[in-house]
Amino acid sequence: MAPAFRVLFVCLGNICRSPTAEGVFRHKLREAGLLGRVETDSAGTAGYHVGHPPDRRSQAEALRRGVDVSGLRARQVRAADFQDFDLILAMDAANLRDLKEKAPPSAMAELKLFLDFLPGASSVAREVPDPYYGGPEGFAEVFDLCASAADGLLEEARRRIGPGRASSSPKTSE
């Protein structure tokens, strides 16, 4: 059965924020029995790290929290992503702007900020800060923000896919 809902997480290089968001959301989908009904992926607006695994600090923080993102590999956003995904979630306003510029006229995906899904989020734009040049506390903050927003996104996924058979068989590992 094809996934009923497809989500792409996007940051600049696809080695810190977006793979963390993807890993956390996939973990929550597995716990909810929805992994087979929702497809996830992550990408970067830039191609700096194509083919590389997530930053070792992102991997360490995720693993410390019970989420393994080591199997993910960075890729750059493609034109087809705007057709293949229902929802493309940027980690910050700059990446959202880049996505809007890259979107072909035929784009079908809805573009939003990931933190729009934070429970109780205000109308003020909220961003996941880039931890790349900071210390371990930045990676912990990114994980916390992603985990909170993933709860809201899980509710959105449930709303969009509606009632149906839950699946616990993953398409790929975390």
Phi, psi and omega in degrees: 000130180290147177301142181275344185210134183235130183233132176243128178260134186226132169228197184286301186255352179063038175232351180237285189287308185292323176291328175296314179299315179298313181298316179296314181295318179298320177299315180293323176298317179299313180299326181274356181074025184246005187303321180287346182260349180231127177261138179234153173201170175219157183203169177243152175285337176249160182256026184301324191237024184309130178088351182274152173286170175302153176311140183302329179288324175294316179299316182296316180294316179297314181297323177301333182259008176089017181238125181258114179251008187297336181277352180283151178228139182292144173214166179260150176302138179244157178303322181297335180301329182288346175258324188281337183248147177279326186220126176244120187248117179273148179278340179207171184296324180297318179289327175296317176300315179300319178297317179297324178289325181280340185296126176289160180304333182272009184305135178253335185292145172274132181254128181212170169276140179300320183286359169298341181266004174298127176303128180077016181297142178276178181282352178286134180302135181235141186234149171274117183291146179282118183272359192308316185266007181253195181263188184300332181296329177294323179288326175294318179297317178300315180299314180300314179297317180296319180296319179292314179294326179297329176297315178294321178293326177298320177295319177297319178298316179299318180296317184286325182273341177068186180290151179166182183288125174280152180229140177252006180268113182286148175289315178219166179282163180300000000 
